[in-house]
Amino acid sequence: MEVHNHTYYTFTLVFSVAVIVFGNSFLYGYNTGVINNPAKLTKIRFPFGRSLFHGIFHQKIISKVLEKINKILKQRNLERVIRKFYDKILSERNRETSDSHCNYTKIALSNTSDQLHTSDKYSSSNASEIFSSSKPFNTPKVVFHNRKLTAVVGINSSDYLTNSICREYKTDDLTIEILWSATVAIFVLFGMIGSMFSGQIANRFGRKKGLTMITILMLIAGILGGIPVLIGSFEVIIIHRALVGLHSGICLSIISLYLAEISPTKIRGSVISCNPLLVTIGILWSEIIGVKQIIGRSDIWPWGFAFNAFPAFIFILCIQCCPESPRFLLINKGLKDEAKTALIKLRGHIDVQGELDEMIAEEENNKKSSEPFTIKQLMLSKELRKPMLIALFLFVVQQLSGINAVMSYSSFMYENAGVPENVTDWVVCGTGAINVLGNIANIPLMEKLGRRPLIIFSTTGMAVAFVVLTVFHTLQYDDSLKDFRSTFAIISIIAMHVFVVSFAVGLGPVPFAVTCEMFQQESRAAALSFALTVNWACNFTLVLIFRFMQKSLQSYVYIPFIVILILSTILMYVTVPETKNKSFEEITNKLK
């Protein structure tokens, strides 16, 4: 039991939280912002016919799609210059290959011409002509004897064959699109892989050491992201994105574990909410520096990737001053003295026996199982099945709530509202700022209202906002109401921001807090790892199918999300427990 004279926000606690979220949560948000997520591309209405595969592989339709992509990319700054870099590198490489073949061809033709052009070693009876003699005189004849090139006959024949082989290579747009899509998707794929192993890393190396190890990956990724122009390689960008995704997948889990385990019970929800808060700040920062006036230019864009190394370096230096999680030291490692020392630093006084007794009691229970918890055990254990299903449910709903769908239509709404094109990027940054303000509001609300009312209010507000968006978004497509299109767009923008704020105060941060609080020490890391892996998988799936949803549903694309949110609100009311001001033991006993 905790005593009432605790000073909750001590310097060590605040410093530790700040270091952890700046060096990891902030970077995760930064790398999921405009640098990684080309949201405007989802505005494309793909002109596929009834047969999807016929539409995809029909050359004329591909051309139309790429034409729309290129038109949109004129409005994209950082993405546009990176695509140009891809095109430049591929063109240079293929030009070098073409030049090499061209030089070889010139030498071969020169030798053949010198030795065989006037020779009588070939005749019509023993040679085969590739070009018919019925062609004009200026068309050369390529003659083979015994399957070997023996002569090129005709006016300027050498120049003709050389030019036909030495055509200048131009990279096609489809190749660039595939490479860019791989660059974007590899972040999510490696994030999912990282999530799968985050629990094992957290339990084996500890929260502090585990975060330090993976942040070294981010430092390396930052260095690689800053040198693609210097070494003339786009492959390092793809490697950079893979390392960033791996770091993001691992760190999201370990951050939540560390924050939940170092915070006092009465402010645990607020401390955990610092994680999503810094994620949204990272997203906002990426939107700001991604505009043309800052790094969205062809000369300095690698600094956008190299920036990752700066917070990573600061984190590696400062984490050494932060204590390890006391619960990990005592319950996982049995280091009572070290745990007490860490707890005294975090609480700012020596009266920590109440918390230590609670940890010792949990340690005694954990001695029954000497092996680390696995995902299989989570699903087979009757005691853990219910909280595990709740955790999975919350994280699936978080990803399938439609937050990405709203953001993808934001530029369309701003254009219809009459926002000038040259300031649209800054207006989008304003939306990011509103998202940050919503997360700031969540910090005190988490402890005042509680987790359960907050998330139910959140999903309800999101569903209502989606209904309004669907109505007025549909009206914007009605040509008979085009005079009111600007008014409809403004109403849609207001509804969009209501949705963003509703997500920020509830469905964004609450799943992290509730999942950490529903499990005790032995199963917490594995549970969070499993839940976040499913979350990443849902993200990856939505990225793949959302464009086709837009094509088939158009202005009604929000309806599936409305259904999901309504059903989720009902299930949350029935299943999600209130965890505010309760110890880990009290919560787990309530769920049994």
C-alpha positions, 0 to 999 in steps of 0.5 A: 500500500502506498503512503499518501505523502508521496511526491509523485512527480520527482525529477528522476521520474520526469527525467526518465519519462522524458528521455524514454519517450523522446528517444523512442516514441518521438522517433516512432511518430516521426517515422510514421508521419509524411516521411513514411506515409504518402497519404495523398496517394490514397486520393487516387480513384483507380479506373479499374473495370469489373475485373480487378486483375484485368484492370491492373495489367491493362497497359492503358489503365496503368498509364492513367493511374500513373498519370494521376500519381504523377499529378499528385506527386507535384504536390508532394515535396519530400516524397517527390524529390526522393522518387526523383532520386530513385529515377536518377540512380536507376537511369545512371546505372542503366546508362552505364550498362548501356554504354558498356554494351555500346562500346563492345558493339562498336568494337565488334562492328569495327573489327567485322567491317575491317576484316569481312566487309569486302570479303568473298567468304560468304554468299547467298548459298551459305549465309542467312540474311536477317533483313530482307533484300526487298527493304530499301537500299539504305536498310542494312543487311546483317549476315551470319555464317555458321551462326556467327556475325560475318558482315553488316552490308548497306549504307551507314549500316554500322551506325544503324546497328550501333544506334539500335543497341545504344538507345538511351535508357529511361526508367519507367514510372512503374518501376519507381512506384514499385520501389517506393511502395517497397520503401513504405511497406518495409517499415510496417513489415519490420515493425511487425517482426520487431513486435514479435520479439519485443517481449523476449528482448524486454525479459532477457535484457531488461527494459533499460538495456533493451531500449539502449540496444535497439536505439543503437539500431536507430543511430545506424539507421540515421547514418545510413539515411544521410548518405544515399546521395553521397554514395549514389545508392537508393538501397541504403534508404530501404535498409534505413526504413527496415531498421527504423521499422524494426526499432519502432516495433520493439520500442513501442512495447518496451516503452509501455512496459517501462513507463507502467513499471516505474510510475506510481499507481495514482498517475500510472495512466498519465505516465503511460499516456506520455508515449502516444503524446510524443508519437503525435509530436513526432508526427507533427514534426515530420509534417513540418520539416517535410514541406518544401520550405524546409527539407522538401527540396532536392538538395537537403532531403537526406537530412530528413532521414539522418535526423533520426540519429540525433534523438537516438544519440541523445537517448543513448547518452541520457539513458545511463542516468535513468534507473532500471524498472524496479519491478523487473529488477525484483520480480524478474531478476530477484535483485531486491536491494537494486530494486529498492535503490531504483524505487527510492530514486524514482519516488524521492524518499525512502518510504517505499516498503509498501510497494516493495512488499507488493512486488515481493508478493508477486515474485513469490507467485511467479516462482511457480513458473520458472520459464518465461511466458510465451504467446501460446501460454497466454491463449491456453491459460484460463486466467489470462485468456480474458485479458488477452482477448480484451487487449487484442480487441482494443489494439485491433479496433485502434488500427481499424477505427479509420484514423488513416482514412480520415487523414487520407481525405484531408487534402481533398477537404481543404481543396474544396474548402478553398484553401490555396494549394501553396498553404495546404501543407501548413494546414495539414500541420495544423491538423497534426497540432490538434492531434497533439493537443488532444493527447495533452488533454488525455493526460489529466483525463486519464486519471480523472475520468478513468480508462473505461469511460474515456475510451467509450466516449472516444469511440462514440465521438468517432462514430458520430464524426464519421456519420457527419463526414459520410453525409457531407463528403457524399454531398461534395460529389453532387454536381447539383450542389456544387455552389455549396461544396465549400460549405460542405467541405468546412463542415467535413473539416470540423467533423474530421477534427472532432474525430481526430480529437476523439481518437487522441483522448481515448482510443489512441492511448488507452489500449497501451495503459489498459494492456499493461495494467491487466497483466502481472509481471511474468506475462506482461511483456509477452501479452503486450508483444502479442497485442502489438504484433496483431496491431502492426498486422492490422496496419499492414493489411489496411495499407494493402486494401484501403485503396481498393475500398476507396475505389469500390465505396468512394464517398461511402468508404467510412461506413465500414468504420462506422459499423466497427466503431458502433459494435466496438463501443458496445463490446467495450461497455461490456468487457473493458474493466476500469483500472484507474487507481488499482494495483496490478494485483487488484486488477488481475484478481478482478479479471479472474 
